[in-house]
Amino acid sequence: MVATLNNGGGFYSPELYFHEAKMHGAKIELPCVNKSQWMNSIQSVIIHIGFYIIHELEYTVAQNLLAERELNGKFKSLNDFVKRVQISLEQLIILIRANAFRFTGKSKKELLWDAHYLLGHSKKTVPEKTLFETKTKEFNLPELWKHELEDTLDEIELLGFPIRSPFEMLESALPSSLKSSQLKSIVGKTLK
């Protein structure tokens, strides 16, 4: 499935190939600045979605972050990322909304707050090597309201499909547990 996806897919959309991989026991991981590559990659039963899937993420941004990660190791935080990778606020927001900074343990809204603080008036970051690491102000934000479908809507907008099953997005369980093998016994009857 990963090879098919990386080769531009087959007849079906990428969503179907990821779904099929899940049906065969794969675990699908959203893009991560510390784990993903440009293309999809596989590690045991885990498929790491590649950066190329993220709509509107610039190729040069992905290549810069991959080169920096290869040269100086994994990113420790959003602040560390911003200091090391040249990126615009717009592109940083795309990565945050794609949940590529989930390793930090912060919510997307907290990360967006931090991103605006770090890059607020700048068009782009300008990474520069420093002798000493400087501390950036940390904010204690109140608990921000979140709906469980927010992440799913971000996935649909940025990836083109949700990672979770559409049935998990229903407000309540399906009212029927009818199996296809039982359809013959209900011919001519009304079914919800």
SVG drawing of the C-alpha trace seen along z (x, -y; Angstrom):
<svg xmlns="http://www.w3.org/2000/svg" viewBox="-43 -43 72 58">
<polyline fill="none" stroke="black" stroke-width="0.4" points="0.0,0.0 2.8,-2.4 4.6,-1.7 1.4,-2.3 0.8,-5.6 4.4,-6.7 4.1,-5.9 1.2,-8.3 -1.5,-5.8 -3.5,-3.6 -7.1,-4.0 -8.4,-5.0 -7.8,-8.0 -5.1,-7.9 -7.8,-7.6 -8.8,-4.1 -5.2,-2.8 -4.7,-4.0 -8.0,-2.5 -7.1,0.8 -3.7,0.8 -5.6,0.2 -7.9,3.2 -4.7,5.3 -3.4,4.2 -1.4,1.1 -1.5,-1.9 -1.6,-5.2 0.3,-8.1 -0.2,-11.8 2.8,-13.7 5.4,-14.5 8.3,-16.9 10.4,-14.3 9.4,-11.1 7.9,-11.7 9.8,-11.9 8.7,-13.6 7.1,-10.3 5.1,-7.9 7.3,-5.6 6.7,-2.3 8.2,-1.1 6.9,2.3 3.1,1.9 3.2,-1.9 2.7,-4.0 4.0,-7.6 2.2,-9.8 4.6,-11.8 4.7,-15.6 3.8,-15.5 0.2,-14.6 -0.3,-17.9 -2.1,-20.3 -0.4,-23.7 2.8,-22.7 5.7,-23.9 8.2,-21.4 11.1,-23.7 9.8,-23.9 9.6,-20.1 13.1,-19.7 14.5,-22.4 13.1,-20.7 14.2,-17.2 17.8,-18.5 17.9,-20.2 16.6,-17.2 19.2,-15.0 22.0,-17.4 21.2,-18.3 18.8,-15.7 15.1,-15.7 13.4,-18.9 12.8,-19.3 10.0,-21.9 8.2,-24.3 10.7,-27.0 13.6,-24.7 12.0,-24.1 11.5,-27.8 15.1,-28.6 16.5,-25.9 14.2,-26.0 13.4,-28.9 9.6,-28.9 6.8,-31.5 4.0,-31.8 1.5,-30.5 3.6,-27.3 4.1,-26.8 0.3,-27.0 -0.2,-24.4 2.2,-22.0 0.6,-22.7 -2.9,-22.1 -1.7,-18.9 -0.7,-17.9 3.0,-17.6 4.1,-18.9 2.0,-16.5 5.3,-15.2 5.4,-18.5 2.3,-17.5 0.7,-20.8 -2.7,-21.3 -2.9,-22.8 -4.4,-26.0 -1.5,-26.4 1.0,-25.8 -0.8,-28.3 -0.6,-30.8 3.1,-30.2 3.6,-30.4 2.0,-33.8 4.1,-34.9 7.4,-33.6 6.7,-34.8 4.0,-37.5 5.5,-40.3 8.1,-38.4 7.4,-37.2 9.8,-34.3 12.2,-32.9 15.9,-33.4 17.7,-30.5 21.1,-31.4 23.5,-29.5 24.1,-30.9 26.6,-30.0 24.0,-29.9 20.4,-28.8 18.1,-31.7 14.9,-31.1 11.6,-32.1 8.7,-33.2 6.3,-30.4 2.6,-31.2 0.2,-29.5 -3.0,-29.6 -6.4,-28.7 -7.9,-25.5 -9.1,-26.2 -12.4,-24.7 -12.0,-21.9 -14.5,-19.8 -13.4,-16.3 -14.2,-16.9 -11.8,-19.8 -8.9,-17.5 -10.9,-15.5 -11.9,-18.7 -8.3,-19.8 -7.4,-16.4 -10.0,-16.6 -8.9,-20.1 -5.1,-19.4 -4.9,-15.8 -8.1,-15.4 -9.4,-12.6 -9.9,-11.9 -7.7,-9.3 -10.5,-8.1 -13.4,-6.1 -16.4,-8.0 -18.5,-5.9 -16.6,-7.3 -17.8,-10.7 -21.5,-9.9 -23.3,-11.5 -24.8,-8.2 -24.4,-4.6 -26.1,-3.2 -29.7,-2.1 -29.4,1.3 -27.0,4.2 -28.4,5.9 -25.9,8.0 -25.8,8.4 -26.5,12.1 -29.9,11.2 -31.1,9.1 -32.9,12.0 -35.2,12.4 -36.4,8.7 -37.3,8.4 -40.3,6.1 -40.1,4.8 -39.2,1.2 -35.7,0.8 -34.0,-2.1"/>
</svg>
